Amino acid sequence: MELPLVVGVDGSDGSLLAVDWAVDEAARLGLPLRLVYASLWERYEGAVPSGSRERPSEQVMADNTVGSAAERAHRRHPEVKMSTEVVPEEAVSALMREGPTAFALVTGVRGRGELTGLLLGSVSLAVAARAACPVIVVRGDEAGRSGTHERILLGAGEPAAGGEAVRFAFREAEGRKCTLDVVRAWRCPVHETADDPLLAEDPAHRHEERASALLDALLRDPMADHPGVRVRRSTVEGPARRVLLNRTAAADLVVVGARRRTGHFGLQLGRVAHTLLHHADCPVAVVPQPV
C-alpha cells in the first residue's frame, strides 16, 4: 500500500497552492492524499460540556477549512483517494508526527497569520529542517508550480549523503515523464592556483574530474533502475547554492538532500537547502538522508 502525500492546510493562499500542487502530484504518482489541519481549539477554548450541541468557533473554522480544501482537491482530481483530519496540536508537531507514515509532507511558503514579508514561514522551515520524510515547500512562479518546464533539477551531493534525494528525483522524473537535470557544483580553492599562475588550469581540471566521477558513482544504480528517465548531467564551477538557484527558473521542482543525525533535535538544514527554500523560483523538495 502506497504511503500518502500529506498536506498541511490552514486556509491561507499558500496552503491552497500547496493543495493544488499536492493533488496533481498524487494523481501523477498514484498516491492517496491526506489533508491535515493543526488546531489548538481544544486547549484554548476548553472542552464542550457533555450533551451540548455547541461547538467551539475554532473547531468550526478548522472543519470548514479542511472541508473546503478537500472539495478543491476533489474538483481538481476526483480520482485521487483522500482523507482529512483536524488535530489539536501545533502545526509543526502535527506534521512531524505524520512524517514517518507519509510519502512526503507538503507545505505552502507561509501559513495563516505569518508576516507576508517573510520569504519562508516558520512552520515550513522547521518541518523541512527536521522531518524524517521528504518535505516539499510549494513556492515559485506559476510555470514552475504547474510543471510546464518538464524538467526536474537535482542538486547532486556526496554519494554517501545524497542517495535518498537521487532516488526521489528519479521517481519524480519517471512519474512526470520529463528530463532529470543533475548538477554537481565544484570549486577550486584560491590557494591551489595562487602560487604559480602557469599551473592554474591543472587544479581546476582535477576538481572538475572529481565532480564528474562523483556524478558517475551517484547515478550508476539509479540510471540502471530507471532506464526510461532522460538524464542530463553537468558539472559547473561555482557555489552550489548559486548554481542551483540560477537554474530553478527553468525547473518544475528542485531536489536536494539533507543529512539527519540520529538523536539530534535541532534544525538540520544545509546552506544550499536553506537558500533554495527562501529564494527558488519553483517548488523545493528536501529529502533527508540518515547518517
Order of alpha helices (4+ residues) and beta strands (2+ residues): beta-alpha-beta-alpha-alpha-beta-alpha-beta-alpha-beta-alpha-beta-alpha-beta-alpha-alpha-beta-alpha-beta-alpha-beta
